[in-house]
Amino acid sequence: MTLADTTQATVATGWVEGAEFRGSGPLHRVIAPATDEVVATMSLATAADVDTAVAAARRALPAWSGATPAQRSTVLLDFARVLDREAHALAVQEVSHTGKTIRLASEFDVPGSIDNVTFFAGVARDLVGKATAEYSPDHTSSIRREAVGVVGSITPWNYPIQMAVWKALPAIAAGCTLVLKPAEITPLTTITLARLASEAGLPDGVFNVLTGTGAEVGAALAGHPGVDLVTFTGSTGVGRQVMAQAAVHGTRVQLELGGKAPFVVFDDADLEAAVHGAVAGSLINAGQDCTAATRAIVAPALYDDFVSGVAELMAGVRVGDPTDPATDMGSLSSRHHREKVAAMVDRARDTGIRVVTGGHVPDGPGAFYPPTLLADVGEGAEVYRDEIFGPVLTVSSFTDDDDALRRAGDTVYGLAASAWTRDVYRAQRASREIRAGCVWINDHIPIVSEMPHGGLRASGFGKDMSTYSMDEYLTVEHVMSDITGIARKDWHRTVFGDRS
């Protein structure tokens, strides 16, 4: 298998109202970042096309939100079966425009996405609420959970198919309709996803996809008066722009933003496990993961052995052709992004930070960058504070447990963290005191459909995955019914006084 196998000449801009959609904007080339070859050419969508897609979603909303949970669940189960049938083709297509390895796409991204679809097929039939009862002596109260409405979703380039599923599936399961804008550099699997959803029986207009730039299509979608909820995954800076655009109309927002995950290694940790966890956790998807291990904070007694162990393991990582099943790490998403990563490492080197391994741009085609380890990194360093979003791990030391946990929490982000220890009390303390949406103990990265994903502070708010994510897409309506049949209620005296 080669990247040439996935090459397409011209593809649709998106999928709107159950059919291929071609935008009215300029031509755009989707580039294979591992080879610099053109994978596809498409015309981008424009702000006017957003109006068309939102109108399609609005037309589809009454019927889809009015469908029974069982009806929605049945369609989603059929969708999962179609995705399972097309799993290999989806993995190949994902590799073609992301540069990630076929192993990651076929063993993590695609099966994880299918599992998520299956999970939400079940959740669609299990909407929970407070028990119907008499909370007032004269009334029966009940709760209705209704679809929010039309959802505008904006997804990133690092995990195109997974992020599309994370955004689309809870919305669809809840009875919402949506317009989803994938990153213009990685749109192919999202368009395929919508096409396969239609093939599985999802009604026209429920799942619409538009490919366009964030500056035009993203902004138009986030600020559209016909959108009831905006969900976004991406950088913190852009997330704040999205929130400001949505605020013009008071639109609800859910954001999953950047991260700078601490990786705390206490002195009683299993060193081998921590070394392997650090390399896997920092290099997954070439480090282009908002939950990736980025700040190793290591006990002095283990520091030198940890650094040498990580350096040795990183040096053996096979970087190259992402379509080769033997490859461990593919390319970064683009040459532009590689320039950003390389520049941050170069500035770190210039300030005296020790580059133990990696840290240079290789010759040849593609957006490759080697696994890189930066040691003796101070707390004020740019690479310690800011998100690099590449295959780069920083290492620093701490004095005692208090200092370790202080360092772990000394960040504007709050998406993920991990603590490595054999001491159950240390582990419990770390999970209590590290403020993050997810804290792993003696591991870093695993996710499951049943558990939520989302952060705090500059990492955003709200949840993807799990039943918790359904709260983003449902409104709560309190229905209060009189059970007395009495015309003149006792509370009326607050208005009428003692008049009979």
C-alpha positions as a Python dict, from the first residue, in 0.01 Angstrom:
ca = {
    (1, 'M'): (0, 0, 0),
    (2, 'T'): (129, 348, -87),
    (3, 'L'): (-6, 697, -52),
    (4, 'A'): (-69, 697, -426),
    (5, 'D'): (-343, 442, -365),
    (6, 'T'): (-550, 708, -187),
    (7, 'T'): (-498, 991, -435),
    (8, 'Q'): (-810, 1152, -578),
    (9, 'A'): (-831, 1413, -851),
    (10, 'T'): (-1122, 1632, -743),
    (11, 'V'): (-1349, 1568, -446),
    (12, 'A'): (-1658, 1732, -304),
    (13, 'T'): (-1625, 2027, -71),
    (14, 'G'): (-1861, 1861, 172),
    (15, 'W'): (-2190, 1684, 229),
    (16, 'V'): (-2509, 1886, 265),
    (17, 'E'): (-2866, 1754, 286),
    (18, 'G'): (-2764, 1402, 190),
    (19, 'A'): (-2561, 1483, -121),
    (20, 'E'): (-2215, 1591, -230),
    (21, 'F'): (-2173, 1965, -200),
    (22, 'R'): (-1931, 2184, -393),
    (23, 'G'): (-1843, 2515, -240),
    (24, 'S'): (-1843, 2850, -414),
    (25, 'G'): (-1496, 2945, -292),
    (26, 'P'): (-1145, 2910, -439),
    (27, 'L'): (-975, 2582, -525),
    (28, 'H'): (-782, 2418, -244),
    (29, 'R'): (-530, 2133, -254),
    (30, 'V'): (-517, 1874, 21),
    (31, 'I'): (-151, 1776, 66),
    (32, 'A'): (-8, 1448, 194),
    (33, 'P'): (229, 1581, 462),
    (34, 'A'): (451, 1274, 443),
    (35, 'T'): (528, 1317, 72),
    (36, 'D'): (422, 1671, -23),
    (37, 'E'): (199, 1519, -292),
    (38, 'V'): (-151, 1643, -373),
    (39, 'V'): (-411, 1402, -237),
    (40, 'A'): (-721, 1589, -350),
    (41, 'T'): (-841, 1916, -495),
    (42, 'M'): (-1164, 2083, -389),
    (43, 'S'): (-1335, 2420, -399),
    (44, 'L'): (-1366, 2562, -49),
    (45, 'A'): (-1695, 2665, 103),
    (46, 'T'): (-1778, 3027, 177),
    (47, 'A'): (-1991, 3214, 430),
    (48, 'A'): (-2283, 3197, 186),
    (49, 'D'): (-2250, 2819, 179),
    (50, 'V'): (-2279, 2818, 558),
    (51, 'D'): (-2624, 2975, 520),
    (52, 'T'): (-2721, 2690, 286),
    (53, 'A'): (-2596, 2419, 523),
    (54, 'V'): (-2754, 2573, 833),
    (55, 'A'): (-3086, 2603, 649),
    (56, 'A'): (-3062, 2232, 559),
    (57, 'A'): (-2997, 2142, 921),
    (58, 'R'): (-3287, 2358, 1035),
    (59, 'R'): (-3526, 2188, 790),
    (60, 'A'): (-3421, 1844, 914),
    (61, 'L'): (-3449, 1930, 1283),
    (62, 'P'): (-3824, 1881, 1351),
    (63, 'A'): (-3839, 1528, 1212),
    (64, 'W'): (-3509, 1411, 1362),
    (65, 'S'): (-3565, 1563, 1707),
    (66, 'G'): (-3916, 1419, 1699),
    (67, 'A'): (-3796, 1066, 1620),
    (68, 'T'): (-3811, 820, 1908),
    (69, 'P'): (-3487, 729, 2087),
    (70, 'A'): (-3523, 377, 1946),
    (71, 'Q'): (-3546, 510, 1591),
    (72, 'R'): (-3233, 721, 1633),
    (73, 'S'): (-3052, 430, 1797),
    (74, 'T'): (-3137, 196, 1510),
    (75, 'V'): (-2988, 433, 1253),
    (76, 'L'): (-2671, 475, 1458),
    (77, 'L'): (-2625, 100, 1496),
    (78, 'D'): (-2655, 66, 1119),
    (79, 'F'): (-2401, 348, 1086),
    (80, 'A'): (-2157, 158, 1307),
    (81, 'R'): (-2196, -151, 1089),
    (82, 'V'): (-2125, 50, 772),
    (83, 'L'): (-1817, 205, 934),
    (84, 'D'): (-1692, -136, 1039),
    (85, 'R'): (-1727, -256, 680),
    (86, 'E'): (-1527, 44, 555),
    (87, 'A'): (-1273, 50, 841),
    (88, 'H'): (-967, -29, 630),
    (89, 'A'): (-1052, 228, 363),
    (90, 'L'): (-1115, 491, 630),
    (91, 'A'): (-778, 420, 791),
    (92, 'V'): (-597, 450, 458),
    (93, 'Q'): (-774, 777, 381),
    (94, 'E'): (-693, 912, 728),
    (95, 'V'): (-324, 839, 676),
    (96, 'S'): (-323, 1007, 335),
    (97, 'H'): (-405, 1356, 460),
    (98, 'T'): (-264, 1348, 815),
    (99, 'G'): (71, 1172, 781),
    (100, 'K'): (-4, 958, 1088),
    (101, 'T'): (90, 591, 1081),
    (102, 'I'): (-139, 325, 944),
    (103, 'R'): (-96, 142, 1275),
    (104, 'L'): (-237, 435, 1469),
    (105, 'A'): (-520, 493, 1225),
    (106, 'S'): (-622, 128, 1197),
    (107, 'E'): (-571, 28, 1562),
    (108, 'F'): (-677, 345, 1745),
    (109, 'D'): (-849, 617, 1541),
    (110, 'V'): (-1093, 417, 1331),
    (111, 'P'): (-1189, 140, 1577),
    (112, 'G'): (-1219, 399, 1853),
    (113, 'S'): (-1453, 601, 1635),
    (114, 'I'): (-1668, 298, 1555),
    (115, 'D'): (-1687, 213, 1925),
    (116, 'N'): (-1800, 569, 1995),
    (117, 'V'): (-2078, 539, 1737),
    (118, 'T'): (-2192, 211, 1893),
    (119, 'F'): (-2181, 364, 2240),
    (120, 'F'): (-2399, 660, 2146),
    (121, 'A'): (-2643, 430, 1970),
    (122, 'G'): (-2709, 292, 2319),
    (123, 'V'): (-2703, 628, 2495),
    (124, 'A'): (-2970, 757, 2256),
    (125, 'R'): (-3216, 530, 2439),
    (126, 'D'): (-3110, 623, 2792),
    (127, 'L'): (-3188, 987, 2860),
    (128, 'V'): (-3183, 1036, 3237),
    (129, 'G'): (-3352, 1299, 3450),
    (130, 'K'): (-3493, 1361, 3794),
    (131, 'A'): (-3781, 1133, 3895),
    (132, 'T'): (-4136, 1254, 3824),
    (133, 'A'): (-4286, 1329, 4165),
    (134, 'E'): (-4469, 1579, 4383),
    (135, 'Y'): (-4198, 1819, 4497),
    (136, 'S'): (-4479, 2059, 4587),
    (137, 'P'): (-4793, 1923, 4762),
    (138, 'D'): (-5016, 2061, 4487),
    (139, 'H'): (-4819, 1974, 4175),
    (140, 'T'): (-4651, 1692, 3987),
    (141, 'S'): (-4315, 1785, 3837),
    (142, 'S'): (-4144, 1606, 3553),
    (143, 'I'): (-3841, 1669, 3335),
    (144, 'R'): (-3827, 1673, 2958),
    (145, 'R'): (-3489, 1662, 2782),
    (146, 'E'): (-3508, 1816, 2437),
    (147, 'A'): (-3249, 1853, 2162),
    (148, 'V'): (-3068, 2189, 2174),
    (149, 'G'): (-3132, 2238, 1802),
    (150, 'V'): (-2886, 2305, 1521),
    (151, 'V'): (-2523, 2249, 1620),
    (152, 'G'): (-2224, 2413, 1455),
    (153, 'S'): (-1911, 2203, 1505),
    (154, 'I'): (-1551, 2292, 1421),
    (155, 'T'): (-1294, 2013, 1441),
    (156, 'P'): (-911, 2007, 1424),
    (157, 'W'): (-659, 1842, 1193),
    (158, 'N'): (-485, 1608, 1437),
    (159, 'Y'): (-757, 1340, 1470),
    (160, 'P'): (-1002, 1421, 1189),
    (161, 'I'): (-1230, 1117, 1202),
    (162, 'Q'): (-1225, 1081, 1580),
    (163, 'M'): (-1296, 1447, 1647),
    (164, 'A'): (-1580, 1446, 1394),
    (165, 'V'): (-1734, 1145, 1569),
    (166, 'W'): (-1684, 1297, 1913),
    (167, 'K'): (-1873, 1607, 1804),
    (168, 'A'): (-2136, 1459, 1575),
    (169, 'L'): (-2248, 1145, 1756),
    (170, 'P'): (-2376, 1283, 2088),
    (171, 'A'): (-2547, 1562, 1894),
    (172, 'I'): (-2719, 1319, 1657),
    (173, 'A'): (-2807, 1079, 1941),
    (174, 'A'): (-2968, 1367, 2130),
    (175, 'G'): (-3186, 1458, 1831),
    (176, 'C'): (-2986, 1758, 1711),
    (177, 'T'): (-2885, 1830, 1353),
    (178, 'L'): (-2547, 1974, 1273),
    (179, 'V'): (-2313, 2150, 1035),
    (180, 'L'): (-1954, 2040, 1085),
    (181, 'K'): (-1646, 2217, 953),
    (182, 'P'): (-1332, 2001, 950),
    (183, 'A'): (-986, 2154, 917),
    (184, 'E'): (-930, 2234, 551),
    (185, 'I'): (-600, 2043, 548),
    (186, 'T'): (-764, 1717, 665),
    (187, 'P'): (-1126, 1710, 546),
    (188, 'L'): (-1148, 1381, 358),
    (189, 'T'): (-1253, 1131, 626),
    (190, 'T'): (-1512, 1371, 769),
    (191, 'I'): (-1682, 1401, 430),
    (192, 'T'): (-1665, 1023, 394),
    (193, 'L'): (-1814, 988, 742),
    (194, 'A'): (-2117, 1197, 647),
    (195, 'R'): (-2162, 1006, 322),
    (196, 'L'): (-2155, 672, 505),
    (197, 'A'): (-2402, 805, 763),
    (198, 'S'): (-2644, 881, 479),
    (199, 'E'): (-2586, 535, 335),
    (200, 'A'): (-2675, 390, 677),
    (201, 'G'): (-3009, 569, 675),
    (202, 'L'): (-2943, 899, 853),
    (203, 'P'): (-3202, 1142, 713),
    (204, 'D'): (-3091, 1417, 477),
    (205, 'G'): (-2984, 1735, 651),
    (206, 'V'): (-2904, 1580, 988),
    (207, 'F'): (-2526, 1560, 932),
    (208, 'N'): (-2384, 1829, 704),
    (209, 'V'): (-2015, 1892, 634),
    (210, 'L'): (-1850, 2200, 484),
    (211, 'T'): (-1479, 2236, 413),
    (212, 'G'): (-1349, 2590, 440),
    (213, 'T'): (-1109, 2814, 624),
    (214, 'G'): (-1154, 2903, 986),
    (215, 'A'): (-1136, 3273, 907),
    (216, 'E'): (-1437, 3255, 675),
    (217, 'V'): (-1641, 2939, 723),
    (218, 'G'): (-1549, 2882, 1087),
    (219, 'A'): (-1629, 3240, 1180),
    (220, 'A'): (-1955, 3235, 983),
    (221, 'L'): (-2062, 2912, 1151),
    (222, 'A'): (-1968, 3021, 1505),
    (223, 'G'): (-2150, 3352, 1465),
    (224, 'H'): (-2452, 3225, 1271),
    (225, 'P'): (-2789, 3327, 1415),
    (226, 'G'): (-2940, 2996, 1303),
    (227, 'V'): (-2702, 2789, 1518),
    (228, 'D'): (-2812, 2698, 1871),
    (229, 'L'): (-2484, 2552, 2000),
    (230, 'V'): (-2123, 2585, 1885),
    (231, 'T'): (-1873, 2313, 1968),
    (232, 'F'): (-1503, 2354, 1894),
    (233, 'T'): (-1186, 2154, 1940),
    (234, 'G'): (-855, 2327, 1871),
    (235, 'S'): (-611, 2577, 2011),
    (236, 'T'): (-693, 2798, 2309),
    (237, 'G'): (-642, 3116, 2108),
    (238, 'V'): (-885, 3018, 1833),
    (239, 'G'): (-1127, 2880, 2091),
    (240, 'R'): (-1151, 3223, 2249),
    (241, 'Q'): (-1226, 3374, 1908),
    (242, 'V'): (-1503, 3116, 1855),
    (243, 'M'): (-1652, 3199, 2193),
    (244, 'A'): (-1651, 3571, 2110),
    (245, 'Q'): (-1818, 3506, 1773),
    (246, 'A'): (-2088, 3291, 1933),
    (247, 'A'): (-2145, 3547, 2208),
    (248, 'V'): (-2286, 3795, 1955),
    (249, 'H'): (-2609, 3594, 1953),
    (250, 'G'): (-2575, 3447, 2304),
    (251, 'T'): (-2516, 3102, 2154),
    (252, 'R'): (-2415, 2817, 2382),
    (253, 'V'): (-2054, 2702, 2345),
    (254, 'Q'): (-1857, 2388, 2427),
    (255, 'L'): (-1476, 2406, 2392),
    (256, 'E'): (-1200, 2145, 2410),
    (257, 'L'): (-876, 2338, 2381),
    (258, 'G'): (-502, 2306, 2433),
    (259, 'G'): (-303, 2127, 2699),
    (260, 'K'): (37, 2101, 2859),
    (261, 'A'): (6, 1774, 3045),
    (262, 'P'): (238, 1710, 3341),
    (263, 'F'): (389, 1363, 3375),
    (264, 'V'): (491, 1334, 3742),
    (265, 'V'): (737, 1055, 3826),
    (266, 'F'): (776, 1001, 4202),
    (267, 'D'): (1084, 832, 4348),
    (268, 'D'): (903, 500, 4407),
    (269, 'A'): (775, 473, 4048),
    (270, 'D'): (842, 175, 3825),
    (271, 'L'): (1118, 336, 3618),
    (272, 'E'): (1078, 109, 3316),
    (273, 'A'): (704, 170, 3307),
    (274, 'A'): (753, 545, 3340),
    (275, 'V'): (1013, 555, 3061),
    (276, 'H'): (795, 359, 2823),
    (277, 'G'): (487, 560, 2923),
    (278, 'A'): (669, 889, 2864),
    (279, 'V'): (788, 792, 2517),
    (280, 'A'): (450, 652, 2409),
    (281, 'G'): (260, 938, 2573),
    (282, 'S'): (472, 1210, 2415),
    (283, 'L'): (505, 1061, 2067),
    (284, 'I'): (154, 933, 1993),
    (285, 'N'): (35, 1096, 1670),
    (286, 'A'): (379, 1260, 1647),
    (287, 'G'): (297, 1449, 1967),
    (288, 'Q'): (5, 1627, 1800),
    (289, 'D'): (-232, 1544, 2081),
    (290, 'C'): (-367, 1791, 2335),
    (291, 'T'): (-341, 1528, 2611),
    (292, 'A'): (13, 1418, 2515),
    (293, 'A'): (276, 1392, 2788),
    (294, 'T'): (477, 1711, 2747),
    (295, 'R'): (622, 1802, 3089),
    (296, 'A'): (801, 1518, 3267),
    (297, 'I'): (855, 1623, 3630),
    (298, 'V'): (1086, 1363, 3778),
    (299, 'A'): (1219, 1281, 4127),
    (300, 'P'): (1593, 1357, 4166),
    (301, 'A'): (1674, 993, 4251),
    (302, 'L'): (1537, 878, 3913),
    (303, 'Y'): (1618, 1181, 3702),
    (304, 'D'): (1936, 1073, 3525),
    (305, 'D'): (1815, 719, 3461),
    (306, 'F'): (1484, 852, 3334),
    (307, 'V'): (1653, 1090, 3090),
    (308, 'S'): (1892, 827, 2958),
    (309, 'G'): (1616, 567, 2933),
    (310, 'V'): (1383, 798, 2742),
    (311, 'A'): (1665, 909, 2511),
    (312, 'E'): (1757, 550, 2430),
    (313, 'L'): (1397, 448, 2361),
    (314, 'M'): (1331, 758, 2149),
    (315, 'A'): (1641, 689, 1942),
    (316, 'G'): (1496, 352, 1843),
    (317, 'V'): (1161, 491, 1724),
    (318, 'R'): (1120, 423, 1351),
    (319, 'V'): (1016, 744, 1174),
    (320, 'G'): (916, 726, 809),
    (321, 'D'): (656, 616, 556),
    (322, 'P'): (324, 622, 747),
    (323, 'T'): (173, 358, 518),
    (324, 'D'): (435, 103, 627),
    (325, 'P'): (299, -103, 920),
    (326, 'A'): (654, -117, 1064),
    (327, 'T'): (670, 262, 1103),
    (328, 'D'): (631, 390, 1459),
    (329, 'M'): (587, 761, 1389),
    (330, 'G'): (484, 940, 1073),
    (331, 'S'): (510, 1305, 977),
    (332, 'L'): (367, 1617, 1132),
    (333, 'S'): (51, 1760, 977),
    (334, 'S'): (224, 2014, 753),
    (335, 'R'): (554, 2182, 684),
    (336, 'H'): (409, 2501, 831),
    (337, 'H'): (340, 2326, 1161),
    (338, 'R'): (684, 2164, 1159),
    (339, 'E'): (839, 2512, 1131),
    (340, 'K'): (655, 2613, 1449),
    (341, 'V'): (772, 2305, 1640),
    (342, 'A'): (1132, 2336, 1517),
    (343, 'A'): (1144, 2706, 1602),
    (344, 'M'): (1040, 2641, 1961),
    (345, 'V'): (1309, 2374, 2001),
    (346, 'D'): (1571, 2601, 1842),
    (347, 'R'): (1485, 2883, 2082),
    (348, 'A'): (1512, 2641, 2374),
    (349, 'R'): (1857, 2532, 2258),
    (350, 'D'): (1964, 2895, 2227),
    (351, 'T'): (1872, 2957, 2592),
    (352, 'G'): (2093, 2670, 2709),
    (353, 'I'): (1835, 2395, 2746),
    (354, 'R'): (1997, 2056, 2682),
    (355, 'V'): (1880, 1877, 2367),
    (356, 'V'): (1944, 1514, 2456),
    (357, 'T'): (1815, 1362, 2133),
    (358, 'G'): (1644, 1487, 1819),
    (359, 'G'): (1591, 1857, 1776),
    (360, 'H'): (1675, 1898, 1408),
    (361, 'V'): (1481, 1915, 1081),
    (362, 'P'): (1570, 1615, 861),
    (363, 'D'): (1648, 1644, 491),
    (364, 'G'): (1408, 1515, 229),
    (365, 'P'): (1040, 1546, 147),
    (366, 'G'): (759, 1557, 396),
    (367, 'A'): (694, 1730, 729),
    (368, 'F'): (897, 1491, 942),
    (369, 'Y'): (1052, 1585, 1276),
    (370, 'P'): (1238, 1342, 1504),
    (371, 'P'): (1146, 1245, 1860),
    (372, 'T'): (1305, 1514, 2075),
    (373, 'L'): (1402, 1519, 2442),
    (374, 'L'): (1481, 1845, 2621),
    (375, 'A'): (1640, 1809, 2966),
    (376, 'D'): (1704, 2044, 3258),
    (377, 'V'): (1415, 2267, 3157),
    (378, 'G'): (1336, 2555, 3389),
    (379, 'E'): (983, 2649, 3490),
    (380, 'G'): (999, 2979, 3306),
    (381, 'A'): (1103, 2831, 2971),
    (382, 'E'): (876, 2872, 2671),
    (383, 'V'): (885, 2499, 2597),
    (384, 'Y'): (778, 2431, 2956),
    (385, 'R'): (490, 2680, 2950),
    (386, 'D'): (353, 2679, 2597),
    (387, 'E'): (199, 2402, 2391),
    (388, 'I'): (449, 2268, 2135),
    (389, 'F'): (214, 2013, 1976),
    (390, 'G'): (493, 1801, 1838),
    (391, 'P'): (710, 1501, 1934),
    (392, 'V'): (892, 1691, 2208),
    (393, 'L'): (919, 1601, 2578),
    (394, 'T'): (1067, 1833, 2838),
    (395, 'V'): (1218, 1703, 3162),
    (396, 'S'): (1271, 1884, 3490),
    (397, 'S'): (1323, 1780, 3850),
    (398, 'F'): (1146, 1851, 4179),
    (399, 'T'): (1247, 1860, 4544),
    (400, 'D'): (961, 1687, 4729),
    (401, 'D'): (599, 1579, 4679),
    (402, 'D'): (467, 1927, 4752),
    (403, 'D'): (697, 2074, 4491),
    (404, 'A'): (606, 1805, 4236),
    (405, 'L'): (234, 1871, 4265),
    (406, 'R'): (285, 2247, 4267),
    (407, 'R'): (480, 2221, 3942),
    (408, 'A'): (217, 1992, 3790),
    (409, 'G'): (-53, 2247, 3858),
    (410, 'D'): (149, 2553, 3765),
    (411, 'T'): (-4, 2595, 3419),
    (412, 'V'): (-289, 2782, 3256),
    (413, 'Y'): (-411, 2453, 3110),
    (414, 'G'): (-606, 2172, 3273),
    (415, 'L'): (-681, 1898, 3025),
    (416, 'A'): (-479, 1593, 3131),
    (417, 'A'): (-202, 1475, 3364),
    (418, 'S'): (-46, 1158, 3496),
    (419, 'A'): (125, 1047, 3817),
    (420, 'W'): (362, 752, 3844),
    (421, 'T'): (396, 587, 4186),
    (422, 'R'): (353, 256, 4368),
    (423, 'D'): (214, 438, 4674),
    (424, 'V'): (-165, 441, 4680),
    (425, 'Y'): (-173, 746, 4906),
    (426, 'R'): (54, 943, 4674),
    (427, 'A'): (-166, 840, 4383),
    (428, 'Q'): (-482, 949, 4562),
    (429, 'R'): (-325, 1279, 4660),
    (430, 'A'): (-213, 1344, 4302),
    (431, 'S'): (-561, 1271, 4166),
    (432, 'R'): (-711, 1511, 4421),
    (433, 'E'): (-466, 1798, 4385),
    (434, 'I'): (-384, 1801, 4014),
    (435, 'R'): (-659, 2005, 3850),
    (436, 'A'): (-725, 1844, 3515),
    (437, 'G'): (-1010, 1687, 3323),
    (438, 'C'): (-831, 1350, 3332),
    (439, 'V'): (-561, 1224, 3568),
    (440, 'W'): (-404, 891, 3481),
    (441, 'I'): (-221, 683, 3741),
    (442, 'N'): (73, 479, 3606),
    (443, 'D'): (-36, 532, 3247),
    (444, 'H'): (-88, 820, 3006),
    (445, 'I'): (-323, 853, 2702),
    (446, 'P'): (-583, 568, 2714),
    (447, 'I'): (-943, 677, 2659),
    (448, 'V'): (-1273, 489, 2656),
    (449, 'S'): (-1611, 585, 2514),
    (450, 'E'): (-1781, 548, 2853),
    (451, 'M'): (-1565, 815, 3023),
    (452, 'P'): (-1567, 1192, 2956),
    (453, 'H'): (-1298, 1398, 2786),
    (454, 'G'): (-1264, 1769, 2853),
    (455, 'G'): (-1066, 2022, 3049),
    (456, 'L'): (-1054, 2321, 3278),
    (457, 'R'): (-931, 2678, 3253),
    (458, 'A'): (-747, 2744, 2922),
    (459, 'S'): (-824, 2387, 2816),
    (460, 'G'): (-1190, 2474, 2774),
    (461, 'F'): (-1513, 2351, 2928),
    (462, 'G'): (-1777, 2088, 2863),
    (463, 'K'): (-1726, 1723, 2775),
    (464, 'D'): (-1685, 1500, 2473),
    (465, 'M'): (-1760, 1126, 2488),
    (466, 'S'): (-1955, 947, 2763),
    (467, 'T'): (-2307, 1021, 2880),
    (468, 'Y'): (-2178, 1348, 3026),
    (469, 'S'): (-2138, 1485, 2674),
    (470, 'M'): (-2512, 1449, 2616),
    (471, 'D'): (-2568, 1737, 2857),
    (472, 'E'): (-2409, 1966, 2598),
    (473, 'Y'): (-2672, 1878, 2337),
    (474, 'L'): (-2988, 1860, 2549),
    (475, 'T'): (-3196, 2124, 2720),
    (476, 'V'): (-3379, 2056, 3046),
    (477, 'E'): (-3747, 2151, 3057),
    (478, 'H'): (-3940, 2141, 3385),
    (479, 'V'): (-4309, 2056, 3344),
    (480, 'M'): (-4518, 2140, 3654),
    (481, 'S'): (-4882, 2027, 3659),
    (482, 'D'): (-5147, 2121, 3912),
    (483, 'I'): (-5307, 1815, 4077),
    (484, 'T'): (-5572, 1988, 4293),
    (485, 'G'): (-5823, 2130, 4045),
    (486, 'I'): (-5864, 2428, 4278),
    (487, 'A'): (-5915, 2761, 4101),
    (488, 'R'): (-5792, 2983, 4382),
    (489, 'K'): (-5451, 2861, 4489),
    (490, 'D'): (-5316, 2930, 4834),
    (491, 'W'): (-5020, 3123, 4697),
    (492, 'H'): (-5256, 3370, 4522),
    (493, 'R'): (-5287, 3556, 4853),
    (494, 'T'): (-4941, 3702, 4789),
    (495, 'V'): (-5115, 3902, 4515),
    (496, 'F'): (-5481, 3927, 4627),
    (497, 'G'): (-5425, 3953, 4998),
    (498, 'D'): (-5734, 3874, 5208),
    (499, 'R'): (-5982, 3930, 4923),
    (500, 'S'): (-6215, 3636, 4873),
}
